[in-house]
């Protein structure tokens, strides 16, 4: 009989750091892109570069930090101090603006000011991502695997709802903060929340007593997940990694540009896209809760097929809606965008949750930290490098442009084709899934 009692302290850690971490990533994924686009330069290429470099930093940081948490036998301080510093760096973005760059560096040329400000944002974002990946992707993920045991599916179900809840808070509540206090108010609010969480973690978090220091070779640990024999011994795990990579590429084709697309192509203002996103996320959250209880004991690989089909259908439906509806009928556009986005986000979250649960279940517990970096290669590095590159290529080739009234430069508008190409790429997820079924039949 499975023991699903994780205890109040453990639940507090999972909920607090799971939610705050997802809020931080949601702010980075949504508002950092808008921050650059709306206040510095109407350039999707800058957004693309920031997403790509952030993905590279996140992956290599997680690879190294995951190994260090294993070697030192400690997740607690990596999580707590990491969240504290992650928050302080997020707060520092409140002081970045073109005006401050001009004053700090005594510049008057607008092109130089814009270029340097973008460089500052991207550099700080990479440093911030390093602390976020250390504390959340490496230490917190390993902590969850260490401590959930037979209740892992229950814990994963709760954690899978965190991105939705975070998106609801960020798109709804933080949208109001941006309206009222601007981006500096947003960065101060989020950064303070993250740093306070880190301080709470010093008292709240307790590592699993079975977590011990590992006296192993660092270079050997780094190469562990790349070894052919390790891949063969953990064939199913690496097939799930591959499926995660394909899913991630498909998602990153449109995700960095989603709100910019709503703002520029659909012509939604902040209140309109906040209402649409809030409705979509509430609906998807309700569906996730209702479905989550019925997943126990079910064939998760079959469910993965069903929800992958739903996800693909969601992307295609949003593309078709965008190409066929009269964009002047704003109320209808909001309703249809909400409905098609609900299908898309439901598929997005369920595929993510199912892949996350299967990856945790197939990760050897004695090498959890060593494999966090490998997970990040497929979860972050490959998707965040290739996906935005495809999205940016599509945006440039569809030639939807306008002249930025601030600097007179031509700006690209994200086009509906990003959803079409996301759906096409997502079809390839059925290759690793089919190999998983072949592996089961051969046993």
N, C-alpha and C positions, 0 to 999 in steps of 0.2 A: 504494500500500500504506500503511495507517495505521500511524503510529508510536505505540505505546502505552507507550513508555519515558518515564516522567515524572521519573525520577531519585530517589535516596534522600532528598535534602533536601526536595524538593517533596512526596513521599509523607509524610514526617514532619510537615510543616506541615498537610497535608490531614487526616491521621489525628488528630493532637494537637488542633488547633483545631476540627476538625469534631466530634470526640467530646466534648471539654470544653464546647464551646458547646451541644451537644445535652443534655448532663447538666445544665447550668445552666438551660436552658429547661424540661427535664423536672421539675427540682426546683421551679421556679416554677409550672409548670402543675399539678403534683400536690400537692406538700407545702405550698406557700404557701396553697392553698385549704384543705387539711386543718389547717394552722396556725391560720388564722382560725376555722374551724368547730369545732375541738376545744379550742382554748385561750382563745379570746376570746368568740365568740358563735356559737351554733348557728343561723346565718342564711345561707341560700344567696343572699339578696339582696346581702349584703356581698361574697360571692365573685363574683357577677355584675358588680357595680360595679367591682371591682378588675380583672377580665378586660377589661371594656369600656374603662376608662381606660388600661390598659396597652397595649391595641391601638391606641388613638389616638396615644399617645406614641411607640410603636414605629414607626408609619407615618410620622409627620411628622419624627421624628429620622432615619430612614433616607433619606427624601427629601432632607433637607438634607445629611446626612453623605455620602451617595453622590455628590452634586455636589461637595462639598469634596474628596473623595478624587480625583476627576477633575481638579479645578482645580489642586490641589497636586501631582498626579502621584505620589501616595504612598498605598499601602495598609498598608505595614509598621507604621508608628507608630500608625495608627488601630486596627489589630488589637491590637498589643502593649500599648499604654497603656490601650486600651479594656478589654481583658481584666483588666488589673491593677486598674483602678478598679471594674470590674464585680464582681470578687471581693471587694474591700474592702467594697462596699456590701452584698453578700450576707452577708458575715460580720457586719455591723452588726445584722442581724435577731436575732442571738443575745441582744441586750440588750433586746429588746422583749417586754414582758409587761404584764398588767393591774396587777400589783404594782408594777412600776417606774413605770408611768404615774401611779399613785396617789401614789407617793413623790416623783417629779419635779415634779408639778404640785399637790401637796398637796390631793388630791381624796379624798372619802369616799363620794360618791354613786355607786353601782354603774353606773347608766345612763350618767352622764357619763364614768366611767372606760372603759367598753366603747366608747362612741362615739369618744372621743379616741384610744384605742388602735387602733381600726380606721382612723381617719384617718391616724395615724402610719404604720401598715403600708402603706396604699394610697399615701400620698405617697412613702414610701421606695421602694416597688415601682415607681412611675412613674420616679423618678430612676434607679434601678437598670436599668430597662428601656431608658432613654435610652442608657446606656453599652453595654448589651448589643446594642442595635440598631445603634449606631454601629460597634462592633467586629465583630459577627458578621453581621448582616443586610446592612449596607452594605459594609464594607471586605472582610470575608472572602469573601462571595459574589462581589464584583467580582474579588477576587484569584483565585478558582477559575476564573472565566470568562477572566481574563487569561492564565492559565498552563497550562490543560489542552489547548487546541487540539483536535487530532484524537483525542486520548484522552479527550475529554469524557464519552463514554458510560461508559467504564471508571471514570473518577473519580466520575461521578454515581452509578454503581451502588454504589461503596464508600460514598459519602456518604449514600446512601439507607438503608444499613444502620445508620448512626450513631444515628438516633432510636430504633431497636429496641434496640440495644446500651445506649444511655443509659437507656432505660426499664427494661431488665433490671437495670442497676447501681443505679438509683434505687429501683425497687420492691423489689428483693431486698436488696442490700447496705446501702443507706441506711435501709431499713426496720429493719434490725438496729440501726443507729446510733441511730435514733429511740427504739427500745425500750430501749436501754442508756443513752444519754446525753440523750435528749429532743431537742426541736427545736433548742436552742442548739448541741448537739453536731453536728447535721446542718449548720447554717448555717456554723459554724466550719470544718468539714471541707471543704465545697463551696467556700466563699469562698477558703480558703487554696489549694486546688487551682487555682482559676481565676487567682488573682493570680500564683502561681508560673509558670503557663503563659504569662502575659503577659510575665514577665521572660525566660523562655526564648525567646519570640518576637523579642525585641530582637536576639538573636544569630542565631536560626535563619532568620527570614523574609528573603527577598530579593525585591524587586519585579521584575516583568518589565522588561527593559531597554527595551522599546518603550513603556512607560508614561511619558508626558511631561506636563508641566504644560500646562493648557489656559487660555489667556487669553480667557475668554468672559464674557458678561454673566450675573451670578448669577440675576437675575429671569427672564431668558430660559431659563436652564438649568432652573429650577424648573418653568416652564410647558411645557417641551419635550414631556414625555410626554402632556400634555393637548391638544396641537395636533391638529386634525382631519386635517391632511395627514400627520402622523406616524402617527396611528392607521390611516389608509388605507394608507400605505406598509408598515405592519407588521400587516396584518389578521390573519394567523394568530397572531402573538404575542398580540394583544389577545383573540382568541377563547380561547386557552389561559389567559390571565389570567381571563377570565369563567368558564371551567370551574373554575379554581382557587378562585374566589370562591364558587361554588355548592357545591363539595366542602367548602370550609372552613366555610361556614355549617352544612351538615349535620353536620360533625364537632363543631363548637363547641356544638351543641344539647345533646350528651351529655357531651363530653370533660371540661369543668370539674367535672362532678358524678360522674364515673365511679367513683372510689374512695369518695366519700361514699355513693354508691348501694350499692356493695358492703358498706360498713360499716353503713349504716342500714337499707336495704331487705332485702338478703340476709343481714344479721346476721353478716358475716364479721369475725373479729378481724384484727389486723395480720398475724399469721403466716399465716392462711388466705388473705387476699387477696394477700399477697406470694407464696405458693406458686402460686396461680392465675395471677397476672401473670407470674411467672418462667417457668412452663411455657408460657404463651401466647407470650411474647416469644421464648423459645428456639425454639419450633416455627415461628413466623413468620420468624425469622432464618434458620433452616435452609431453609425454603421459598424465601426471598428469594435466598439464595446459589445454590440449585439452579436457580431460574428465571432468575436474572440472566445466566447464561452462554448461555442459549438465546434471549435477546432481540436479540442483534446481527443486523442485517439484516432484522429483522421489521418489519411495519407497526405502529408504536407507537400509531397512532390506533385501529386495530382492537383491540390489546391493552388500550387505555384503556377501550373499550366492555366487554370481557370482565370486567376487574377492577372496573369501576364496578358491573356487575351482581352480582359476587361481594360487593362492599362492601355494597350494598343488602340482599342476601340475609343477610349477617352481622348487620346491624342488626335485620332482621325476625326472624331466628332467636333472637337474644338476647331480644327483646321477647316472643316466643311462649313461650320457655322460662321467663321470669320470671313470666308470667301463669298458667302451667299446672302448674309443678312444686310439690311440697310442700316448702316452705321449711324444715320441721323435719328433713328428711332431709339433713343437712349434707354428708355425703360425696357423695351424688348431685348436690346443688346445685353443689358445687365442680367435679365432673367435667363436668356439662352447661354450667356457666358457662365453664369452660375451653375446651370444644369450640366453642361458639358464638362465644366471644370470639376464638378462633384464626381462624375464618372472617372475622370482622369486621376484626381487626388486619391480616391478610394483605391483604385488599382495601384497607384504609386505606393501608398502606405502599406497595403497588404503584401505586395511583392517584397518590399523592404523588410517587413516583419517576419515573413516566412523564410527569406534568405538569412536574416539575422539569427533566427532560432536554429536553423539547420547548421549554420557555421559554428555557433556556440556548441551545439550538440556533438559536432564532429571534430572539435578542437581538442587535442590531447592535453589534459589538465596539467601535466608536468612541464609543458612547454608553452603555456598560455602567453606569457610575455613575449617570447621569441617570435610568435606568429602574429602579433598585433601589427607589426610593420608589413608583413605579407598581406594581411587583410586590407591594410590601407593602400597598398599598391593597386588593388582591384577596386576598392571602395572609393578612393579619392584620387590617387595620382593619375591613373589611366583615364578615368572618366573626366576629371577636371582639366586635363590637358587636351584630350581629343575632342570631347563634347563641345566646349565653347569655341574651339577652332572651327568645327563644322558649322556651329551656329553663326559665328562671325562671317564665315565664307558665304553662307546663305543670305545673311542680311545685306552683305555688299553686292551680291549678284542679283538680288531681286530689285535693287535700285530704287527702294522707297526712301527718299531723302527730303530734307528741308534745310533751310539756311538758319543756323543758330543766330538769333537776334543779338546775343551777347558779344560774340567774337566774329560773326560773319562767315564762319566755316560751315562746310556742308556736313550734316549729321545724318547717320543712317538710322532708319526706324526698323526695329525688329519686325519681321514679317510672319504671317501665319505659316509659311513653309517650314519654320522651325519645328512645328508640331508634326507635320507630315514626315519629315526626315527622322524625327525622334521615333515615330511609329515604325518606320522602315528598319531602323537599326535595332529596335527592340525585338523584331521577329527573330533575330539571331540567337535570342536567349533559349530558343527551343532546341538548339544544338547540344549544349551541355545538359539540359534537362533530359533529352532523349538518351544521352550516354549514361546518365544516372539510372534510368529505367533498365538499360541494357546490363549495367553492372549488377542490379538486383536479380535479374533473370538468370545471369550466369552463375549465381551462387548456389 
